[in-house]
Amino acid sequence: MAPGISQAAFCKNYKQTSSNAGACPTCKLSVVSKPSKQQYVITANNGWSATVTWVEGDDSVAEGPGKWKTGLGHVYSGKTFELFLTQQGNKIDIIMETNGVSGRIQGS
């Protein structure tokens, strides 16, 4: 977790501010802590979720596996991906990679 950011400040709802997949003014991300672990679950209201762990030695970067729900995400329906999250203050930057294709989401 980024220096100076408490778990309570990180675990919250984020509004998607940009995406290379197109504008989505109603897209939101929710970050919650997994009890008794150093993992966090990120859930998006447009059909995907991921579980991330902070990268050892870099407390502003987290990564982990994710998956689109079946029937959502168009061509990504039901597919898995790897998620890379960078936190800077109250903003997050997410890169999702699957089958050599990557997407980027930003939220605050």
Number of C-alpha atoms within 10 A of each C-alpha: 19 17 11 8 14 10 12 9 11 21 15 15 17 19 17 20 18 17 17 10 9 8 11 13 10 10 17 17 19 17 19 17 18 12 8 6 8 10 17 22 17 20 18 18 11 15 16 22 22 22 21 24 19 20 15 9 7 12 14 18 21 21 21 19 16 22 20 21 16 13 11 14 15 9 9 16 15 16 16 19 23 18 24 21 22 20 20 15 15 13 14 19 19 19 17 20 17 15 9 6 8 13 13 16 17 19 19 18
